[in-house]
């Protein structure tokens, strides 16, 4: 009798604790996702969602627990060794583009890490808005154009695990739709995505699973097919 074993998750986080100085911010986060999945981290401001992304990248003062990517332990790797591996791309809420350079100069800058990095043509095909403004300086870009550029810079590196923090915040509906279309395409192409997002209507149709975080802990895990039945519970978690 053969036994079917579940595939190893691409990312598995177990009992993740994190500190900024003496402040203990994460208190035992557990989550996992498989290759090609998209999960969301939901919760109120200050709940620990962004710190979870930063802790994965090693961008906290101290962390304990386990962060396993394709079976390799990352908890002891410092931040300056995680990013150059080319496996993880982090798009922070502040975007981090080079305002004094134009769009194309931003895209041609290092790092170019992995062989799977998107070409300029592929970037412009996914984000036609960027092609139209490719010679425009970063200081003159709209918020939506800056957000597209920040994501595009990550895709140039060949990272296949994307950590995206509040990518729709403050953007016009037409830009939000364009970003949603891009996420759907990336997921279909096998990218694995963790999305911190306040706009649940944007996140829900694309997510395989939702993790609700409160006070640095995961307090609920809701699969995509459970959302309708648990909508009242979600509204309670997310209400201000």
Beta strands, then each sheet from edge to edge (+ up, - down):
strand 1: 11-20
strand 2: 23-33
strand 3: 38-42
strand 4: 62-69
strand 5: 72-73
strand 6: 88-91
strand 7: 161-165
strand 8: 192-196
strand 9: 209-214
strand 10: 217-223
sheet 1: 2+ 1- 4+ 5-
sheet 2: 6+ 7+ 8+ 3+ 9+ 10-
end
